[in-house]
C-alpha cells in the first residue's frame, strides 16, 4: 500500500530558500515503481537492502555493520559511533589498509539495493537530514550493475565532505578513463556556506535530493535547485560502453573520516536520517 504521504506536496519553508516540494507524478507520465517509506520498526527491509561490512573503501575510519542502521517506524537512522571494534582479518604484516588495522575506532552502516532493486532511467527522490559535523561523509549514490568501478558508472546524488578543508555539497558522475581504476568526473562542488547563508538552520532540517535520469542526461537537484546537469553523450568509457545506459542500484551510507575530515574532536553518536527513498519511471 502506498504511503499516504506520497501524492500530495509537502512544503518546507526555510529562511530565503523558497519552497521545496516532493515530486508529484500527477499530470506526468511517471509512475511510482519502488519505494521504502521506512515505516516499520527495527531492522531495514531485507527484501530491499543488503549491508556492506567491515572496512570497505577510501581508507575511511568506520567499520560498517548492521546494528548501526535501524528503522524507527517513520525513518531510517544510520548512526555513526565512536566505538572500538576488533578487526577479525588483522595481520600486522599486511600492507593492505583493510587488514593492517587491528581495531576500528568508529562504526556506521552502508546499505544498498544490489540484486534486489535496480533501475535504468527515471526519477530517484530521497528526503533526508544529514549531519554536517567534522568527519562526517554521508552519501546517496548509485552504481551500475556490470563492470568494475569506474567502468560501471557512479552517480553521486548527494555527498557532503571537505574539499580542501571546506565543507562542500557535491553532485557528481564518474565513468572510466584510460588506465585501471582511473575515473573521469563531471563534478559539482558547492560550498556549504552558500546554503548556510540562505538558511542558518539548514543542518537541522530535512532536504530533498532528486535525480532525473534519461537516456540523454542526469540532472541532480537539491530542494528543487539544479546542482548538476550531466550530458550522457560525453560519458563513454574507452571501450565505448556508456555506464549510464545500464541499470544502477542505490546506496545509502555514512562514512567517517577520509574526505569527511578528522572526527577526533567531534561528539558522537551522529545520525544520518532518511525519511524515504522513491523511484518513478515512465
C-alpha positions as a printed NumPy array, in Angstrom:
array([[  0.   ,   0.   ,   0.   ],
       [  1.376,   3.387,  -0.963],
       [  2.055,   5.636,   1.99 ],
       [ -0.5  ,   8.407,   2.308],
       [  2.302,  10.997,   2.152],
       [  3.122,  10.145,  -1.425],
       [  0.719,  12.007,  -3.67 ],
       [  0.497,  15.404,  -2.096],
       [  3.035,  18.153,  -1.955],
       [  4.91 ,  18.765,   1.249],
       [  6.273,  22.259,   1.65 ],
       [  9.159,  23.149,   3.912],
       [  9.743,  26.863,   4.273],
       [ 13.324,  27.874,   5.006],
       [ 14.806,  31.315,   5.508],
       [ 15.378,  32.616,   1.997],
       [ 15.19 ,  29.143,   0.441],
       [ 11.735,  29.386,  -1.117],
       [  9.689,  26.196,  -1.367],
       [ 10.878,  22.62 ,  -1.575],
       [  8.345,  20.094,  -2.771],
       [  8.127,  16.365,  -3.133],
       [  7.9  ,  15.151,  -6.71 ],
       [  4.254,  14.91 ,  -7.75 ],
       [  3.645,  12.433, -10.596],
       [  0.188,  13.822, -11.318],
       [ -0.059,  15.206, -14.87 ],
       [  3.182,  13.432, -15.818],
       [  3.947,  10.084, -17.448],
       [  5.848,   8.92 , -14.368],
       [  4.599,   6.221, -12.018],
       [  5.941,   5.087,  -8.689],
       [  7.789,   1.792,  -9.258],
       [  9.684,   1.336,  -5.967],
       [  9.731,   2.932,  -2.541],
       [ 10.834,   2.493,   1.027],
       [  8.992,   4.743,   3.465],
       [ 10.817,   3.193,   6.472],
       [  7.507,   2.872,   8.289],
       [  8.296,  -0.386,  10.113],
       [ 10.29 ,  -0.804,  13.31 ],
       [ 13.649,  -2.47 ,  13.831],
       [ 15.878,  -3.699,  11.024],
       [ 15.776,  -2.411,   7.455],
       [ 13.706,  -4.446,   4.997],
       [ 15.971,  -7.296,   3.895],
       [ 13.913,  -7.724,   0.726],
       [ 15.082,  -4.263,  -0.314],
       [ 18.503,  -3.726,   1.269],
       [ 21.818,  -5.504,   1.787],
       [ 24.714,  -4.405,   4.008],
       [ 28.346,  -3.702,   3.343],
       [ 30.527,  -4.979,   6.161],
       [ 33.866,  -4.071,   7.698],
       [ 36.412,  -1.722,   6.123],
       [ 35.256,  -1.127,   2.538],
       [ 36.739,   1.85 ,   0.643],
       [ 38.692,   5.114,   0.583],
       [ 40.806,   4.38 ,   3.66 ],
       [ 37.876,   5.518,   5.784],
       [ 37.812,   5.074,   9.55 ],
       [ 34.438,   3.397,  10.103],
       [ 33.661,  -0.288,  10.414],
       [ 30.392,  -0.937,   8.586],
       [ 27.974,  -3.148,  10.493],
       [ 24.249,  -3.932,  10.554],
       [ 23.28 ,  -2.654,  14.031],
       [ 24.018,   0.961,  13.032],
       [ 21.065,   1.067,  10.584],
       [ 17.666,   0.95 ,  12.279],
       [ 14.128,   1.971,  11.365],
       [ 12.032,   3.779,  13.996],
       [  8.619,   3.432,  12.337],
       [  8.979,   6.634,  10.35 ],
       [ 12.609,   6.974,   9.247],
       [ 15.855,   5.159,   8.65 ],
       [ 18.546,   6.208,  11.116],
       [ 22.166,   5.434,  10.239],
       [ 24.256,   6.055,  13.336],
       [ 27.921,   6.917,  13.36 ],
       [ 29.512,   5.896,  16.65 ],
       [ 32.871,   6.125,  18.32 ],
       [ 33.461,   2.575,  19.485],
       [ 36.289,   0.079,  19.263],
       [ 35.755,  -2.999,  17.086],
       [ 38.369,  -5.715,  16.645],
       [ 39.252,  -6.467,  13.027],
       [ 38.985, -10.25 ,  12.531],
       [ 41.204, -10.03 ,   9.434],
       [ 44.033,  -8.217,  11.232],
       [ 47.516,  -9.083,  10.053],
       [ 50.362,  -6.889,  11.298],
       [ 52.497,  -7.961,   8.337],
       [ 49.986,  -6.8  ,   5.738],
       [ 50.268,  -3.541,   3.807],
       [ 46.532,  -3.584,   3.   ],
       [ 44.752,  -0.849,   4.985],
       [ 41.75 ,  -3.121,   5.445],
       [ 43.912,  -5.728,   7.173],
       [ 46.771,  -3.911,   8.906],
       [ 44.43 ,  -2.114,  11.37 ],
       [ 43.921,  -4.208,  14.49 ],
       [ 40.887,  -2.194,  15.535],
       [ 38.306,   0.157,  14.084],
       [ 37.661,   3.197,  16.262],
       [ 34.317,   4.103,  14.66 ],
       [ 31.259,   2.243,  13.356],
       [ 28.493,   3.083,  10.891],
       [ 26.319,   1.435,   8.217],
       [ 26.138,   1.263,   4.445],
       [ 23.1  ,  -0.278,   2.747],
       [ 22.37 ,  -0.949,  -0.925],
       [ 19.759,  -2.47 ,  -3.233],
       [ 22.138,  -4.512,  -5.4  ],
       [ 20.414,  -7.629,  -6.74 ],
       [ 17.158,  -6.565,  -5.064],
       [ 16.197,  -3.413,  -6.934],
       [ 17.902,  -1.848,  -9.929],
       [ 16.607,   0.7  , -12.409],
       [ 17.572,   2.355, -15.678],
       [ 16.285,   5.917, -16.224],
       [ 13.647,   7.588, -14.105],
       [ 13.463,   9.837, -11.066],
       [ 15.083,   8.991,  -7.754],
       [ 13.985,  11.12 ,  -4.794],
       [ 15.331,  10.951,  -1.241],
       [ 14.287,  13.108,   1.694],
       [ 16.988,  13.171,   4.342],
       [ 18.684,  15.107,   7.099],
       [ 22.475,  14.959,   7.208],
       [ 24.912,  15.687,   9.998],
       [ 27.488,  18.244,   8.88 ],
       [ 29.964,  17.825,  11.754],
       [ 33.677,  17.42 ,  11.134],
       [ 34.453,  13.899,   9.961],
       [ 31.025,  13.115,   8.506],
       [ 30.693,  11.887,   4.923],
       [ 27.034,  10.969,   4.176],
       [ 26.032,   9.929,   0.67 ],
       [ 23.177,   8.987,  -1.652],
       [ 24.57 ,   7.319,  -4.75 ],
       [ 24.174,   4.67 ,  -7.431],
       [ 26.447,   2.198,  -9.209],
       [ 25.979,   0.305, -12.474],
       [ 25.394,  -3.418, -12.23 ],
       [ 28.09 ,  -4.627, -14.636],
       [ 31.825,  -3.901, -14.965],
       [ 34.207,  -2.907, -12.157],
       [ 34.453,   0.671, -10.867],
       [ 34.623,   3.172, -12.52 ],
       [ 33.654,   1.421, -15.761],
       [ 30.282,   0.603, -14.213],
       [ 29.478,   4.298, -13.65 ],
       [ 28.827,   6.14 , -10.398],
       [ 26.169,   8.775,  -9.747],
       [ 26.576,  10.814,  -6.569],
       [ 23.146,  12.268,  -5.948],
       [ 24.448,  13.619,  -2.647],
       [ 27.807,  13.721,  -0.966],
       [ 28.848,  16.003,   1.851],
       [ 32.52 ,  16.258,   2.779],
       [ 35.536,  18.54 ,   2.938],
       [ 37.147,  19.839,  -0.261],
       [ 40.495,  21.456,   0.547],
       [ 39.227,  21.777,   4.107],
       [ 35.956,  23.494,   3.14 ],
       [ 32.604,  21.857,   3.854],
       [ 31.014,  21.085,   0.481],
       [ 27.868,  19.604,  -1.067],
       [ 28.65 ,  17.549,  -4.176],
       [ 26.65 ,  16.143,  -7.088],
       [ 28.8  ,  14.036,  -9.424],
       [ 29.025,  11.384, -12.097],
       [ 32.072,   9.207, -12.765],
       [ 33.   ,   6.824, -15.555],
       [ 36.175,   5.19 , -16.859],
       [ 39.27 ,   6.931, -18.161],
       [ 42.344,   5.235, -19.593],
       [ 44.067,   3.026, -17.032],
       [ 42.687,   0.72 , -14.347],
       [ 40.634,   2.419, -11.602],
       [ 41.152,   5.821, -13.274],
       [ 37.939,   7.828, -13.457],
       [ 36.636,  10.794, -15.391],
       [ 34.377,  13.063, -13.355],
       [ 31.621,  15.551, -14.032],
       [ 31.566,  17.27 , -10.648],
       [ 29.523,  19.988,  -8.992],
       [ 31.083,  21.243,  -5.758],
       [ 29.019,  23.846,  -3.922],
       [ 30.482,  25.363,  -0.748],
       [ 28.231,  24.503,   2.178],
       [ 28.496,  28.131,   3.285],
       [ 26.214,  29.015,   0.34 ],
       [ 23.392,  27.034,   1.925],
       [ 24.054,  28.393,   5.405],
       [ 23.886,  31.95 ,   4.103],
       [ 20.372,  31.246,   2.818],
       [ 19.305,  29.35 ,   5.927],
       [ 21.444,  29.197,   9.099],
       [ 19.211,  26.339,  10.325],
       [ 19.89 ,  24.211,   7.224],
       [ 21.66 ,  21.349,   9.075],
       [ 18.721,  20.811,  11.445],
       [ 16.198,  20.341,   8.615],
       [ 15.235,  17.645,   6.162],
       [ 16.039,  18.291,   2.494],
       [ 15.017,  16.68 ,  -0.778],
       [ 17.57 ,  15.332,  -3.227],
       [ 16.24 ,  14.369,  -6.66 ],
       [ 17.935,  12.782,  -9.664],
       [ 16.226,  12.968, -13.061],
       [ 17.852,  10.393, -15.341],
       [ 17.086,   9.998, -19.035],
       [ 18.979,   8.472, -21.935],
       [ 20.385,  11.939, -22.665],
       [ 21.235,  13.394, -19.262],
       [ 21.407,  13.131, -15.489],
       [ 20.15 ,  16.149, -13.568],
       [ 20.656,  16.384,  -9.795],
       [ 18.567,  18.762,  -7.671],
       [ 18.653,  19.79 ,  -4.028],
       [ 15.394,  21.318,  -2.797],
       [ 14.475,  21.966,  -6.446],
       [ 17.75 ,  23.792,  -7.125],
       [ 19.671,  22.267, -10.052],
       [ 23.177,  21.35 ,  -8.902],
       [ 24.5  ,  19.441, -11.914],
       [ 23.404,  18.542, -15.437],
       [ 25.468,  15.689, -16.894],
       [ 25.449,  15.231, -20.677],
       [ 25.456,  11.466, -21.282],
       [ 26.816,  11.897, -24.794],
       [ 30.154,  12.532, -23.038],
       [ 30.127,   9.704, -20.507],
       [ 31.617,   6.971, -22.668],
       [ 34.318,   4.607, -21.435],
       [ 37.414,   3.905, -23.565],
       [ 35.774,   0.638, -24.698],
       [ 32.753,   2.678, -25.995],
       [ 30.477,   1.382, -23.225],
       [ 28.27 ,   4.014, -21.635],
       [ 27.762,   3.018, -17.981],
       [ 24.738,   5.289, -17.631],
       [ 22.848,   3.314, -20.254],
       [ 22.552,   0.324, -17.936],
       [ 20.639,  -0.378, -14.701],
       [ 22.016,   1.024, -11.446],
       [ 21.404,   0.151,  -7.805],
       [ 21.061,   2.545,  -4.851],
       [ 23.434,   3.041,  -1.914],
       [ 22.957,   4.989,   1.331],
       [ 25.857,   5.281,   3.744],
       [ 27.537,   7.383,   6.379],
       [ 31.316,   7.268,   6.127],
       [ 33.588,   8.728,   8.794],
       [ 36.999,  10.255,   8.208],
       [ 38.673,  10.252,   4.803],
       [ 37.331,  13.172,   2.805],
       [ 34.976,  13.894,   5.695],
       [ 37.85 ,  15.222,   7.77 ],
       [ 39.269,  14.34 ,  11.17 ],
       [ 36.48 ,  13.316,  13.602],
       [ 38.73 ,  13.293,  16.682],
       [ 37.144,  16.41 ,  18.177],
       [ 33.576,  15.548,  17.168],
       [ 30.999,  14.452,  19.73 ],
       [ 29.317,  11.132,  18.956],
       [ 26.948,   9.495,  18.17 ],
       [ 25.928,  11.152,  14.905],
       [ 22.848,  10.444,  12.809],
       [ 22.111,  10.41 ,   9.088],
       [ 18.311,  10.259,   8.883],
       [ 16.373,   9.212,   5.762],
       [ 12.64 ,   9.797,   5.561],
       [ 12.017,   7.959,   2.297],
       [ 13.514,   6.676,  -0.948],
       [ 11.272,   6.658,  -4.046],
       [ 11.806,   5.775,  -7.69 ],
       [  9.495,   6.78 , -10.539],
       [  9.633,   5.66 , -14.162],
       [  7.634,   6.198, -17.338]])
